[in-house]
Amino acid sequence: MALTINTNIASLNAQKNLSRTQNALNKSIGRLSSGLRINSAKDDAAGMAISNRFTTQIRGLDQAVRNANDGISLLQTSEGAMQEVTSILQRMRELAVQASNDTNSVSDRASLQGEMDQLYAEVDRIAGSTQFNGINLVDGSGGSLSFQIGSDSGQSISVSLKSVKTRDLNLNGYSKLGELNSGRVGALNATGLSINGTAIGAAATATARAGATAINLKTGNTGVTAVAYNTYKGAGGATGIVSGLTINGDNVAASGNMAELASNINRDVAGVTATLNKDGSLTLSNDTGDDIVVGGTVTNSGLTADTYHGYISLADDNKEPIAITASPGYTTTDVNKWGFNISTGPTSITGGQVASNALAAGDLMINGVSVGASTGSSAGDKAAAINLLKSSTGVTATATTEVKLSVDMAKITASTMGATDLNINGSAVNLTAATSLDAVVTAINAAVKGVVASADADGKLVLTASSGLDIAIVDTDNVMGGGGTTRGSILLTAENGEDVRISGNNVGSAGFTEQGGSSEAVGSGLSVMTLKNANNAIDRIDDAIDKVSENRAELGAVQNRLDSTISNLQNASENFSAANGRLMDADFAKETADMSKQQILMQAGVAMLAQAKQLPQQVLQLLQQ
């Protein structure tokens, strides 16, 4: 072997091996200090990719377990509310069974009815206030919820949150009511009335029963079932002997007090039930919708002699909103005689033209809240009065005025039509240069503020006031029918999706007909004041209990599914973690041995590098000799 100075091959070789040993020692120290076999992609590129997928699965599974536990908590809260509702329903049934015994007096039944009403209200309170993380659970607004119970998309379980409101348990009175107004002579003409887009045929007589029958003939097309009933509440505080009273032509025996009067009516009058209220008044009712005719001597009875027409309750078989519309030529007044307002559903009601008088306090009640007096008589003024209470009623009013006019263009000439011959809301309109309907529209829009003119497809002039103000027209030359004042209409819209109920002393002032019936009709809907009603209450409560039980059973089944899901997720997470550990975790026995080996090699390499550095010194010995 040649002896050289410039190139120390032995040293280079020792350095190379020492570097390798250093790298191997660093890797062993890194694995032992981290506990991982793979600390970077260079350690095992494929293994790192596989481990990342495992980690994704593991973390997703662990979150899915937490999701499932949250779902169980929600369902337990919901079922707890339903359990309490079930307990209340059981108590209500107990009261109904007690009231079914004829040993109870009228006052006894009134006491039972009082507790029944309180329990009924508590069911609705529970339904409206039970929440989980801000989600309403048992009022029907929660809809269908999806629980993500897997680490990948689409791995979910859905549950439908059912309502336990009395309305949805079919315990309430009536979801959509209307009183048949008097004044219709002969058959009710329903040819222009449509329910859910289907025209209703003519009714046989002007009674609620006949109207309901006509509606039910179309149930197959509309999905809507009508129920007729009647109720009339007299005044309270009446005392003294009642003699000479007739109801539906039947004579009622004389009575010395209101309790005796109620008993005599129930005995002497067929098809009418009399109920004594807590305020001492009488409520007369039937479940047929036939008229209730009070006559004879009504002194001391609290009743007023008159003919009281019935109500119609509409219920959609699929619990969808009910649309009530009128065909062209069928007026709002015609719809009102059925006791309905034109409506696209319970959350939206359109009235007819408002009356010329301003609203007075008590004239209009919306959802039980009395609307105050309006500042003026226009639809806009009345809508403003309604909107002052929208936070209490949940209803927003929108006023609009629209009038369609036929324009006689032949009469609009330069010689006969001056600047003052047409006046709209006090503004003069100059039609001197108008030679077409479009020119008339342009002239009106230029002269009149607050009213927009347009032309429809039929060639008629349309005047619209979106604010609901009256449209007053002075038409001297009779080019638009002579003029007159058109009043606006009001649209009521429920902001929270609930029904809009209208009542009051003079609802016609706002263009509506009373829709919602008396408080007795739309109260708890569970009367135990008579034997018949108490028996009916038992049946309805039984159905409600069955419905709540079905809902609870569904929630329980989903809870069991989630329990099983959690167990499966935990098993999967455990197995994925084990697989990831086998791939990623360092073998300490092996790594410790490797580290010891590399440490020894390191020491040997350093020693040999020192020896290699001494080899060039041998050349100096040759030079010295």
QUIVENUR-V163708 format. One record per run of one state. SS is the DSSP state (helix for helix, strand for strand, loop for the rest). FROM is the first residue (numbers start at 1). TO is the last residue. If there is no record, write none. Layout:
ss->SS from->FROM to->TO
ss->SS from->FROM to->TO
This chain:
ss->loop from->1 to->8
ss->helix from->9 to->34
ss->loop from->35 to->35
ss->strand from->36 to->36
ss->loop from->37 to->44
ss->helix from->45 to->99
ss->loop from->100 to->105
ss->helix from->106 to->129
ss->loop from->130 to->130
ss->strand from->131 to->132
ss->loop from->133 to->134
ss->strand from->135 to->136
ss->loop from->137 to->143
ss->strand from->144 to->148
ss->loop from->149 to->155
ss->strand from->156 to->160
ss->loop from->161 to->176
ss->strand from->177 to->179
ss->loop from->180 to->192
ss->strand from->193 to->195
ss->loop from->196 to->197
ss->strand from->198 to->199
ss->loop from->200 to->207
ss->helix from->208 to->216
ss->loop from->217 to->218
ss->helix from->219 to->222
ss->loop from->223 to->223
ss->strand from->224 to->233
ss->loop from->234 to->241
ss->strand from->242 to->242
ss->loop from->243 to->244
ss->strand from->245 to->247
ss->loop from->248 to->249
ss->strand from->250 to->251
ss->loop from->252 to->254
ss->strand from->255 to->255
ss->loop from->256 to->257
ss->helix from->258 to->268
ss->loop from->269 to->272
ss->strand from->273 to->276
ss->loop from->277 to->281
ss->strand from->282 to->286
ss->loop from->287 to->291
ss->strand from->292 to->296
ss->loop from->297 to->305
ss->strand from->306 to->308
ss->loop from->309 to->310
ss->strand from->311 to->316
ss->loop from->317 to->323
ss->strand from->324 to->326
ss->loop from->327 to->331
ss->helix from->332 to->336
ss->loop from->337 to->341
ss->strand from->342 to->345
ss->loop from->346 to->347
ss->strand from->348 to->350
ss->loop from->351 to->364
ss->strand from->365 to->366
ss->loop from->367 to->368
ss->strand from->369 to->370
ss->loop from->371 to->378
ss->helix from->379 to->387
ss->loop from->388 to->389
ss->helix from->390 to->393
ss->loop from->394 to->394
ss->strand from->395 to->405
ss->loop from->406 to->408
ss->helix from->409 to->411
ss->loop from->412 to->421
ss->strand from->422 to->424
ss->loop from->425 to->426
ss->strand from->427 to->429
ss->loop from->430 to->436
ss->helix from->437 to->447
ss->loop from->448 to->451
ss->strand from->452 to->455
ss->loop from->456 to->460
ss->strand from->461 to->465
ss->loop from->466 to->470
ss->strand from->471 to->475
ss->loop from->476 to->482
ss->strand from->483 to->486
ss->loop from->487 to->488
ss->strand from->489 to->494
ss->loop from->495 to->501
ss->strand from->502 to->503
ss->loop from->504 to->506
ss->helix from->507 to->510
ss->loop from->511 to->514
ss->strand from->515 to->515
ss->loop from->516 to->530
ss->helix from->531 to->584
ss->strand from->585 to->585
ss->loop from->586 to->587
ss->helix from->588 to->614
ss->loop from->615 to->616
ss->helix from->617 to->624
ss->loop from->625 to->625
